[in-house]
Amino acid sequence: MSSYEVRRFDELDLISVAGVNWRPIRRELGITAFGINAYSANTGEDVVEEHTEEWLGHEEVYVVVSGRATFTLGDDTHEVEPGGFVYLRDPQTKRKAVAAVDGTTVLAIGGKPGVHEPSSWEWSFGAQPLKERGDYAGAMRIVQEGLDVTGNPSLHYHLGYYEALSGNREAALEHLRVVLAERPELWKWAREDEDYASLRDDPEFLAVTREPDAGAGGGGA
């Protein structure tokens, strides 16, 4: 393996997911020191989806490398041209960017202060093209890799619906039990998620995904 790589943004996969067009960089190159990815959009499209980093606690930098983007940062709006960048030190600040011209690309760099831990969504996003092709086994391999690297129990949610889509009821329910033990608020997502539609009338699925503290049985969806 070479000690360096020289690449272009347009050589990377362009994956449409969560309302944006994502180009994976960190996972593609195997970077372990920080998170880095790119997003591309045309006029009027989101180039950074509206979100905060409160749950992950990440600092972020967004660099406009082509085109022009309109950033909304909390209550403020800024036009940022190529060579300009935005740094968000407060994870609770809501952020969003919309492409002002065609061919806008924004580079996103982020991580927890002090120690970088890759975000689990990189693997769930990375599995999306295989999901769209119906290659659920391949998608599960990518998500499982993310679980092995990050240990983030949220990835059991994705493994569960791939098992459901593959017709593996018991495996799907087991993954749901694991993730809902850590994040019980996801019970409603699972109930409404079309990827779990095959289990929607299953009594055990309904028991596993019951609302926390609902009914006589109490908590623990």
SVG drawing of the C-alpha trace seen along z (x, -y; Angstrom):
<svg xmlns="http://www.w3.org/2000/svg" viewBox="-52 -36 57 53">
<polyline fill="none" stroke="black" stroke-width="0.4" points="0.0,0.0 1.3,-3.5 2.1,-5.9 -0.3,-8.5 -3.2,-8.8 -4.2,-11.5 -7.9,-11.4 -10.7,-13.6 -14.2,-14.1 -15.8,-12.9 -14.0,-9.6 -15.9,-8.8 -19.4,-7.2 -22.3,-9.6 -24.8,-8.2 -28.2,-9.9 -29.4,-9.4 -31.2,-11.4 -32.0,-14.2 -28.3,-14.9 -25.8,-13.5 -22.9,-12.0 -19.4,-11.2 -17.7,-8.9 -14.1,-9.8 -13.2,-8.6 -14.5,-5.0 -13.1,-4.9 -9.6,-5.7 -9.7,-4.0 -9.0,-7.3 -9.0,-6.7 -7.9,-10.1 -11.0,-12.2 -14.2,-12.1 -14.2,-13.6 -16.8,-13.3 -18.1,-15.4 -21.5,-16.4 -22.6,-17.6 -25.8,-19.4 -27.3,-21.6 -29.2,-24.9 -31.8,-24.8 -30.8,-21.3 -29.6,-20.7 -25.9,-20.2 -25.9,-19.8 -29.1,-18.5 -30.5,-20.4 -29.2,-18.8 -27.2,-19.3 -24.3,-17.3 -25.7,-17.2 -26.1,-13.4 -22.6,-12.7 -20.9,-15.7 -18.9,-16.5 -17.1,-19.7 -17.5,-20.3 -15.8,-22.3 -17.5,-22.7 -15.3,-23.8 -16.9,-25.0 -14.7,-23.7 -16.9,-24.5 -20.1,-26.4 -21.6,-28.5 -23.6,-27.5 -26.1,-29.4 -25.5,-28.3 -28.1,-28.7 -26.3,-28.5 -28.8,-28.9 -30.7,-32.1 -27.9,-33.5 -27.5,-33.1 -24.1,-33.3 -23.2,-32.9 -20.0,-31.0 -18.0,-30.8 -15.1,-28.4 -12.2,-28.9 -14.6,-29.8 -15.4,-27.5 -17.6,-27.3 -16.5,-26.0 -19.1,-24.9 -17.6,-24.5 -21.0,-24.0 -22.6,-20.6 -26.0,-22.1 -26.0,-24.7 -28.5,-23.8 -26.9,-23.9 -28.0,-23.5 -26.7,-24.5 -28.4,-24.9 -26.6,-25.0 -26.8,-28.5 -25.5,-27.3 -25.2,-24.0 -22.1,-21.9 -21.7,-22.9 -19.5,-20.6 -18.9,-21.0 -16.3,-19.1 -17.3,-18.2 -14.7,-17.4 -15.6,-16.6 -15.1,-14.6 -15.2,-14.6 -12.8,-17.0 -9.7,-15.1 -10.4,-11.7 -12.0,-10.8 -14.6,-8.0 -16.1,-7.2 -19.8,-7.8 -22.0,-4.7 -24.0,-6.3 -21.1,-6.1 -21.7,-2.3 -25.5,-2.6 -25.2,-5.2 -22.6,-3.1 -24.9,-0.1 -27.7,-2.1 -26.7,-1.3 -26.6,2.4 -30.0,2.1 -31.4,0.4 -30.1,3.3 -31.7,5.8 -28.3,7.1 -29.3,7.3 -26.5,9.7 -23.9,7.3 -25.6,4.4 -25.5,6.4 -21.8,7.1 -21.1,3.3 -23.3,2.5 -21.8,5.4 -18.3,3.9 -19.5,0.6 -20.8,2.4 -17.4,4.2 -15.6,0.9 -17.8,-1.4 -19.7,0.9 -22.7,-1.5 -25.8,0.4 -27.9,-1.7 -26.5,0.3 -28.6,3.3 -31.6,1.3 -30.3,1.5 -29.2,5.1 -32.7,5.9 -34.5,4.5 -32.1,6.1 -32.9,9.4 -36.6,8.6 -36.2,7.8 -34.4,11.1 -37.3,13.0 -35.3,13.8 -37.9,13.1 -36.0,14.3 -32.8,12.6 -34.7,9.3 -36.4,9.5 -33.2,10.2 -31.5,7.2 -34.5,5.1 -34.3,6.3 -30.6,5.3 -31.1,1.8 -34.3,1.0 -32.7,2.0 -30.2,-0.9 -32.5,-3.3 -36.1,-2.5 -37.3,-5.7 -36.8,-3.9 -39.9,-1.7 -42.1,-4.1 -39.6,-4.2 -39.6,-0.5 -43.4,-0.4 -43.6,-2.9 -40.6,-1.8 -41.5,-0.2 -38.3,2.0 -40.0,3.7 -43.4,4.0 -43.2,7.8 -43.3,8.0 -46.0,5.3 -48.7,7.8 -46.4,10.2 -47.5,10.4 -43.9,10.7 -42.8,7.7 -45.6,5.7 -44.5,6.8 -40.8,6.0 -41.7,2.6 -44.4,1.6 -44.2,-2.0 -42.0,-2.3 -44.0,-2.3 -47.2,-1.7 -49.9,0.6 -49.7,3.1 -46.4,4.5 -44.5,1.3 -41.3,0.3 -38.4,1.7 -39.4,1.6"/>
</svg>
